[in-house]
């Protein structure tokens, strides 16, 4: 029996990844089988998947993806993500996913990060998403606690 090929190595925004690298969104899947699909252009199936993929994009420095998945009516003209190595993303916890109707959803989450040796920060947000043309977009959000 021939040996199985080893992991394929590639870079995403300066991060060394393999086809078996864990997805940053916290689900127990490889990046290529999880958020990497949405990063490559496949439409996210629901608002939670899009929110997780946006979190992963932030951790990987995928500015273009974050902007492309932001609704045009609320999208900023530009976005400067933290330079590589300045912020360490510590995890994502999805608290709730509420489908309002076929074209609107809300996702409540907590994302934790740290800059340098500073204490960890948490972003607790209830985000609103809309579905247009078969794709979900981040619309806006409310900061919570």
C-alpha positions as CSV (number, residue, x, y, z in Angstrom):
1,X,0.0,0.0,0.0
2,X,1.5,3.4,-1.0
3,X,2.1,5.9,1.8
4,X,-0.5,8.6,2.3
5,X,0.7,12.0,1.2
6,X,1.5,14.4,4.0
7,X,-0.4,17.6,4.7
8,X,-0.3,20.2,2.0
9,X,1.3,23.4,3.2
10,X,0.1,26.9,2.1
11,X,0.1,30.4,3.4
12,X,-2.9,32.6,4.1
13,X,-2.0,36.3,4.8
14,X,1.4,35.2,6.1
15,X,0.2,32.4,8.3
16,X,1.6,28.9,7.6
17,X,-1.3,26.5,7.3
18,X,-1.9,23.0,6.2
19,X,-4.9,21.3,4.8
20,X,-5.4,19.7,8.2
21,X,-4.9,23.0,10.2
22,X,-7.7,23.5,12.7
23,X,-10.2,26.2,11.8
24,X,-9.8,29.3,14.0
25,X,-13.6,29.6,14.4
26,X,-13.5,26.8,17.1
27,X,-15.5,24.1,15.3
28,X,-13.8,20.7,15.3
29,X,-12.9,20.8,11.6
30,X,-10.0,21.6,9.4
31,X,-9.9,25.1,8.0
32,X,-10.3,23.9,4.4
33,X,-13.4,22.0,5.4
34,X,-14.9,24.8,7.5
35,X,-14.4,28.6,7.0
36,X,-11.8,28.1,4.3
37,X,-14.7,27.1,2.0
38,X,-16.4,30.5,2.5
39,X,-13.1,32.3,2.2
40,X,-12.6,30.7,-1.2
41,X,-15.9,32.1,-2.4
42,X,-18.6,29.5,-1.6
43,X,-21.6,31.2,0.0
44,X,-22.0,30.6,3.7
45,X,-25.2,28.6,4.3
46,X,-26.4,30.8,7.2
47,X,-25.5,33.8,9.3
48,X,-23.7,31.8,12.0
49,X,-21.4,30.3,9.4
50,X,-20.7,33.7,7.9
51,X,-20.0,35.2,11.4
52,X,-17.6,32.3,12.2
53,X,-15.9,32.8,8.8
54,X,-15.5,36.5,9.5
55,X,-14.0,35.8,12.9
56,X,-11.6,33.4,11.2
57,X,-10.8,36.1,8.5
58,X,-9.9,38.5,11.3
59,X,-7.6,36.0,12.9
60,X,-5.9,35.3,9.5
61,X,-5.7,38.9,8.4
62,X,-8.1,38.5,5.4
63,X,-9.2,42.1,5.1
64,X,-10.7,41.7,1.6
65,X,-13.0,38.9,2.9
66,X,-14.1,40.9,5.9
67,X,-15.0,43.9,3.6
68,X,-16.6,41.7,0.9
69,X,-19.0,40.1,3.5
70,X,-20.0,43.5,5.0
71,X,-23.2,44.8,3.6
72,X,-22.6,47.7,1.1
73,X,-24.9,50.1,3.0
74,X,-22.9,49.8,6.2
75,X,-19.4,48.7,5.0
76,X,-16.6,51.1,5.8
77,X,-14.5,52.5,2.9
78,X,-11.4,50.8,4.3
79,X,-10.4,48.5,7.1
80,X,-7.0,48.2,8.8
81,X,-6.7,44.9,10.6
82,X,-4.0,44.6,13.3
83,X,-0.5,43.9,11.8
84,X,0.5,40.2,12.0
85,X,1.8,39.3,15.4
86,X,0.3,42.1,17.4
87,X,-3.0,40.6,18.4
88,X,-3.4,37.0,19.5
89,X,-7.0,35.7,19.0
90,X,-7.9,33.5,22.0
91,X,-11.3,32.0,20.9
92,X,-14.8,32.5,19.8
93,X,-18.0,31.5,21.6
94,X,-21.3,31.6,19.8
95,X,-24.0,32.3,22.4
96,X,-27.1,32.4,20.1
97,X,-28.2,32.2,16.5
98,X,-31.7,33.6,15.9
99,X,-33.2,33.3,12.5
100,X,-35.7,36.1,12.1
101,X,-36.9,35.1,8.7
102,X,-35.4,33.7,5.4
103,X,-33.4,36.9,4.9
104,X,-32.6,38.2,8.4
105,X,-30.7,36.7,11.3
106,X,-28.9,37.7,14.5
107,X,-25.9,36.0,16.0
108,X,-24.6,36.7,19.5
109,X,-21.0,35.9,20.2
110,X,-18.0,36.6,22.4
111,X,-14.6,36.9,20.8
112,X,-11.5,37.0,23.0
113,X,-8.1,38.5,22.1
114,X,-4.9,39.8,23.6
115,X,-2.4,42.4,22.4
116,X,1.1,41.7,23.6
117,X,1.2,41.0,27.3
118,X,-1.9,43.1,28.1
119,X,-4.9,41.5,29.7
120,X,-7.3,39.7,27.4
121,X,-10.1,41.7,25.9
122,X,-13.5,40.4,25.0
123,X,-15.9,41.6,22.3
124,X,-19.5,40.6,23.1
125,X,-21.8,41.5,20.3
126,X,-25.2,40.8,18.8
127,X,-24.7,41.0,15.1
128,X,-27.3,41.5,12.4
129,X,-27.1,39.8,9.1
130,X,-29.1,40.0,5.9
131,X,-29.3,37.6,2.9
132,X,-29.3,39.1,-0.6
133,X,-28.7,37.4,-3.9
134,X,-28.2,34.1,-2.1
135,X,-25.4,35.4,0.1
136,X,-25.4,36.5,3.8
137,X,-23.8,39.8,4.7
138,X,-22.9,41.4,8.1
139,X,-25.1,44.5,8.5
140,X,-24.2,45.9,11.9
141,X,-24.2,44.9,15.6
142,X,-24.8,46.0,19.1
143,X,-22.0,45.7,21.7
144,X,-23.2,43.9,24.8
145,X,-21.9,43.8,28.4
